Amino acid sequence: MGQAVVLDAQPVVAYLADEPSAEEVAALLRRGARMSVVNAAEVVDVLIRGRRVAAEDAAAIVGG
């Protein structure tokens, strides 16, 4: 049985911002990596407060 990969918020933010590690994170996501609800909320928070993304857009990005 394979091991599950659970992502922290920062790699997901890096992926969304198309930072250098984005392709590695994309590969993990394609292989079924998961993220906790708490970390998803942190991604939304970083997008809103740190990256100045509108709240509705941030929620749509993470939820979609």
N, C-alpha and C positions, 0 to 999 in steps of 0.2 A: 504494500500500500504506500503511495507517495505522500510526501509531506505537503501540507497546505502552506501557502505563502500568504502572510498577512502584512499589508503595507502600513507604514506610519504615514502621517499627514505630509511630511516634507517631500518625500519622493513623488507624491501625487501632485503637489504644488509645482514641483520641478517639471513634471510631465506636462501639466497644463500651461506652464510658462515657456515651454519648448527650450528648457535649459539643456546643457550638454548630456545629462543623464536621461533625457526624455525617452530615447529609443530603448534603453534598458528597461525602464518602467513600463513602456508600451508592450515589450515582449512578455514581461511578467503578467500584465493584465490580459494579454491574449491567451496565456496559459492558465487563466482562472484565478489570479491573485485576488485576494479579498481585502476589505478594510472595515474596521469596526465603525459603528455609528458615531462614537465619540471622535474618532479620527476624521470622519467625514464632516462633522461639525467644526472641527479645527480647520479643515481645508476651507470651508465656507468663511470662517472668521478671518483667515489669512487673506483670502481673496477680497473680502470687504474692507477690512481695516488696513491691511498691508499693501494690497495691490489696487485699492480704490475701485473695485468692481461693484456695480450696483447689486444690492441685496437680492433682488429677484433674479438677476443674471447669474449670480454666484450659486444660488440654490438650484437653478436650472442646469448649470454646468455639472454640479456634483450629483444631482438627482437623475440626470439624463445620461 
